[in-house]
């Protein structure tokens, strides 16, 4: 089981527990504001764009080229950007903190 903290655009910190699926699924199932997952997790819409906390970048790794192509179209894209539909929940993510990106 991994504890994941989502920081909303209102700076509310919401910590959830998950053991499978994607971060996007966890966020959508728990109504995290700003994470919509409109494409259902197929890496085509960026409605699950987050910024990974600097200390946690090594936990999630780098985006692949398809994810990067989608992210680069976002105004709030930076070096910590990820689509949370592309991050699978594992025990190694315990303590992860992500920030909902502005659209």
ZIJOMO-V925415 format. One record per residue. RES is the residue in one small letter. SS is DSSP state (alpha for helix, beta for strand, coil for the rest). D_CENTER is the distance of its C-alpha to the mean C-alpha in Angstrom with 2 decimals. Layout:
BEGIN
res & ss & d_center
RES & SS & D_CENTER
RES & SS & D_CENTER
END
This chain:
BEGIN
res & ss & d_center
x & coil & 17.15
x & beta & 14.13
x & beta & 13.39
x & beta & 9.87
x & beta & 10.07
x & beta & 8.23
x & beta & 10.36
x & coil & 11.36
x & coil & 13.35
x & coil & 16.38
x & coil & 15.40
x & coil & 15.42
x & beta & 13.84
x & beta & 13.09
x & beta & 13.10
x & beta & 12.77
x & beta & 14.15
x & beta & 13.39
x & coil & 15.23
x & coil & 14.24
x & coil & 12.17
x & beta & 8.53
x & alpha & 5.65
x & alpha & 6.15
x & alpha & 9.73
x & alpha & 9.69
x & alpha & 8.38
x & alpha & 10.87
x & alpha & 13.52
x & coil & 13.47
x & coil & 13.57
x & coil & 10.86
x & coil & 12.28
x & coil & 10.59
x & coil & 8.21
x & coil & 10.95
x & coil & 10.23
x & coil & 13.72
x & coil & 14.22
x & coil & 13.52
x & coil & 11.08
x & coil & 13.50
x & coil & 11.68
x & coil & 14.11
x & coil & 13.06
x & coil & 9.95
x & coil & 9.80
x & coil & 6.08
x & beta & 5.90
x & beta & 4.48
x & beta & 6.98
x & beta & 7.20
x & coil & 10.47
x & alpha & 13.34
x & alpha & 14.71
x & alpha & 11.82
x & alpha & 11.58
x & alpha & 14.07
x & alpha & 12.27
x & alpha & 9.59
x & coil & 12.12
x & coil & 12.40
x & coil & 11.41
x & coil & 14.41
x & alpha & 16.66
x & alpha & 15.66
x & alpha & 12.00
x & alpha & 13.59
x & alpha & 16.11
x & alpha & 13.76
x & alpha & 11.86
x & coil & 15.32
x & coil & 16.42
x & coil & 14.21
x & coil & 16.24
x & coil & 13.66
x & coil & 12.77
x & coil & 13.41
x & coil & 13.55
x & coil & 10.32
x & beta & 8.30
x & beta & 5.92
x & beta & 5.21
x & alpha & 2.90
x & alpha & 6.63
x & alpha & 7.82
x & coil & 6.82
x & beta & 9.68
x & coil & 10.48
x & coil & 13.56
x & alpha & 15.81
x & alpha & 15.02
x & alpha & 11.63
x & coil & 13.82
x & coil & 13.47
x & beta & 9.94
x & beta & 9.02
x & beta & 6.14
x & beta & 7.62
x & beta & 7.31
x & coil & 8.97
x & coil & 12.48
x & coil & 13.78
END
